[in-house]
């Protein structure tokens, strides 16, 4: 399972240390979980879920809050079950307006992009509605599509490509839906859209910028010669950057283009050698598919001295703390303790690793 937090989830203990406050109840819960069966590695967390539910029942949170907690967990469980058989497939989340008509250039660009992504082995995740979502779903095809539909009193309905498919998931809450867009994706692509598209764009950039979600390709795609995302980019530069509300390195967290091949290449280049990363304490551990030369490691050390600082940058094997990801054990690692955490620079570091010569 990929950890969308960059190791934060994997670093959590598997066995619970929490108690209901009643040792006898703790034993009963433990026995209940054992009798139910399932993965023994998950038993501690299952016990903790039950304890949390029991405590909620005593906290007098109210019916509305209990419904919210209960329904949220059910939605997340259902979505996790739908995605589980496709864990090994890379996926791209595609956003854009639900109101874009099929004759518009943006619609056609989204359909062509999704078709090219499918040809390169990617699956596509959309909101399951019409417009850009329907275009991307059509381009990817039903077999290679997921739809994360939101229940709204107007406008949103499932598009004809994904309607009735087992990979269509219906959500009542935006926050559970948005979690799965980020959690299940290996890249995010945004076409022109309204408030929802802007929300998704700033949400994913905020999560990456603050380190709450792993770095992944974020590509803003327009129709040929379109100005939508160039205008948006100019706003960031003219206002947010000049006011000191973001830094120049943040512009490396995304790419603006009106060329579909450039959009696909941005994603494929990101995974040329890079596989994933996680935090092990204060150490930044980058997993790569192929070891790079010693000279390349030295060059990285010098080029990224501002984030590496005086700490060593080493190419090594998996760390003992990574034992809970045995499927990645054979991959080489680049490890250092950052002198400062600037995720725009970390993205540049990943890009540099991807073009570094292999050993």
N, C-alpha and C positions, 0 to 999 in steps of 0.2 A: 504494500500500500504506500503510495506517495504521501509524504507529509507536507501539506501545503504551507505549514508554518516554518519550514526550514529547520526541522529538528525539535521544535518546541514540544510537539505532541509525543514524539518518540522518547524524549527525555523524561517524560512523566513516568512514575512507578506503575507497574502493572498490578501490584498487590496493594489493596487499600490498607491504610492505617487508621481509617475512621471507624467509629463505633456508634451504635444506636444509643449508647449510654447504659444499656442493659446487657450484661454478658450472656444471660440466658437467651435473649432475643438474637444476639449476634450468632450464637450457635445454631439457632433455629433457621436463621437466614442462610448461614453457610450450608446447612444440611439441605435446605430447599434448593439452592443453586446446584449442589452436587446431584440431587435427585433429578433435577430437570435435565442435566446433561449439557453438552455443548463443549466448546473449546476450553480446556483447563486453563490456558493462559489468560483467558478473559474472565475467569471466575471471580477474581478479586474486584474487578471493575463492575461486574454484574451485581455483586454484593453491595458495592457502594451506591449504585443506582437505586437499589431497593431501599437502602437506608435513607437516601436523600428523599425518596418518595414518601416514606413513612414520616420523616421529619416535617415535610411540607404539610402533611395531614394535621400535624399538631401546631403548625405556625400560624394558623388562622389567616391565611393569605387571601381568602375569599374565593368564591366560585369562579369569577372572571379570570383571576390569575391562574387558578388551577387548570382551567380549560386551556389557557394560553400555553402553560408549561407542557401539559399533556399532549395537546395537538402538535406543538412544535417538535416534540420528541418523536411522535408518530410519523410526521412528515419526513424527518431526517432518517428515521429507520427505513421508511419506504424507499426514499431516494437512494440510500446506501445499498439496498437490496437490488435495485434496478441497475446501478452502475457496477456492482461487484463482478459480473461475468466479463466485463470489458476493461479490467484494471490494466492489462498489458498494452492496450491500444492508446496511442496519443490522441488528444482531443483539443479542438480549438473552439472557444466560446466566441460566438459572433453576435454583436449587438447592432441595433439600428432601428429606425422608425418603423412602427407598425402601419403607418399611413402611406408609405411609399408605394406607388402604383407600378404594376408590371411594365408599363411602357416607359418608365423613367430610367435614366442611365444608371442611377445608383442601384436600383433593383437588379438590373442586368449585370452590373459589376459584382454585386454580392453573389449572384447565382454562379457566375464564372469563377469567382474566387473559391467558392465551396467545391465546385467541380474539380478544380486543380488541386485543392487540398485533399480531396478523396483519392485522386490519382496517385498522390504521394503517400497514401496510407493513413491519413488522419481521419478521425471522426469529427463531426461538427455538433456543437451544443448551441441551441438557440432558445429563446423564450417560448417557442412553440406557436407563436401567432403569425399574423400576416405581414405584409410589407417586406422589409429587409429580412426578417426572420423566415418568412415563407420562401423567399428567394434563396437563401442559404440552404434551407432544408431541401428545396427542389434540386439545387446543384449537388448537394452531398448524396441525395437519395435516401429513401426510408431506411435502408439497411445500415447506413452509416450515420444516422442522425439520432440525437436526443432532443426532446422538447421539454423544457421546464416551464410549464404554463402557470400563470397566476390567475386566480379567480378574481374578476373585476365585475362591477355592475354594468359595465359598458365596454365596448371596443374589443376587448381581448377574447379571442376564440382560437381553437387549434387550427392550424393550416391543414390543407388537404393531404399533404405529404405525410405528416406525423400522426394525424387523427387516427385513433384506434390502435396505435402501435404500443407494444409493451414498454417501449423506451420513452413514452410520454408520461411525465410526472406532474401531477397537479399540486400546487402549493396554495395555501391560504395566506401565508405571510411572506412579505418581500424579503425579510432577513434570512429565513431558512432557504429561500430560493437563491438569494445572492451568495450565500455560503457555498452552495454546490456549484455555482458558476466558477468560483475561484478554486474551490477544493479539487474539482475534477479536471481542470483545464491545464494544458501545457502551453497555451498561448491564448491571448485575448485580441480579437480583431473588432474594430468599431467602424461602422459606416455612419453617415450623417443621420441624426435623430434628434429627438426632443429632450425633455427633462429626464426621462428614464435613461437615455443613452449617456447624457452628461453625468448623471448620477453614477452609472456603472464605470465610466471613465475615471472620474475623480475617486471613486471608491477603491478601485484596484490600484491606482497610482498612490493613494494614501497608504494602503496596506503595504505596498512594496517599499515606499519611501520610509516608513516607520519600522520596517522589519517584521511586521506582523504576518506577512505572507511572503513566500519565497519569490525571488526575482524570476520573471518569465517574460517572453516577448509580448509587448503591447504595441499594436499597430493600428494607426488611424488611417483608414483607406477611403479615398474619395473617387468620384467619377473622373475620367480623364480631364485634366485642366480645371478640375473643381476647386473651389476656394473655401469650402466649409471648414476643413481642418486647418488649412493655412491661416484662416482668420482666427480660429481658436488658438492656434500656436502663437500668433502675433499678440493676442490678448495676454497670454501667459508672460511673454517676453516684455511687453510694454507696461504691464501693471504689476503682476505678481513678482517678477524678477526684479524690476527696478525699485519696487518698494521693499525689497529684501524679505519677501514672504516665502520665497523658494530660492534655491541656489542654482547656479549654472549647470552643475552636474545632474540635476533632476531631469534635464532635457534628454539625458541618455537613457532614461527609463522607458521611453516610447519613441516610435518612429512615425512620421507623417509622410504619406505617399499617395500618388494617384496612379501608380503602376502596380498591377496585380502580381506580376512576376517578382517585383521587388518585395512585395508583402510576403509572398511565400518564401522567398530567399531569406528574408529576415528571420523567419522562424526556423528554417532548416539550418542556417548557419549557426544559430544559437545552440543547436544540439549536435554540431559537427564533432566535438570532442567532449564538451561539458555534458555531464549527466545530471548531477544534483549537488546540493550542499546542505549542511546542517551545522548547527552550533553545538559544540561539546564544551560546556563551560564557557570560557572566554575565547576559545579557539574556533576559528572559521575553517571548516573542513570541506574542501571542494573535491567532489568525486569526479574523476575523468575516465573516459573509456580507453585512452591510450596514454602511457607515460610520455612526458615531453623531455627534451634533452636538458642536460645540466646547464648548458649555455642559455637556454630559454628560461630556466628557473632564475638564473642570475639576472637576466634582462628584466624579467618581471619584478624582481626585487628592487632594481634600480628605478624602473619606470613608475612603480607604485609605492615609492618610499613614503608618500604622504599618508597612506593608510596602513602600510606595513610597519612604518616607524623603525625603531632599532631592533625590533623582534625578528627572529629568524623566520625565513620562508622555506619550508622543507617539502620535498616530494617524498612521500612515505607510503606505508601500507595502512589498512584500516586500523582504527583505534579500538581499544578494548571496550570503550563506551558505546561503540556502534554494533555490538553483538546482536542487538534486537533488529538489525537489518541484514541478516545473513546473505540475502540474495545480492548484496552489493559488496561483499567481503573481498572479492578478488580485484576490485578496481583500484588503481593508483589514487593517491590523495595529494592535494596541495594544502598545506596546513600553516596557518599563522595566527597570531593574536593581534587583531587590528589595533593600531594606535588611535584610530577614530573610526566611527561607523558612519560612512557616507555611502548609501546604497546606489547612488548614481555612479560612484567610482567603483563599487563592487561590480556593477554591470559592465563597466569598461574593462575591469580585470577579467571577467568571464570572456568578453569578446577577444581580449588579447590571448587568453589561453587557447581559444578556438583556432587561432591562426598560427600558434606556436608550432615549430617542427616537432614531430614525434621522435622519440628515442629509437 
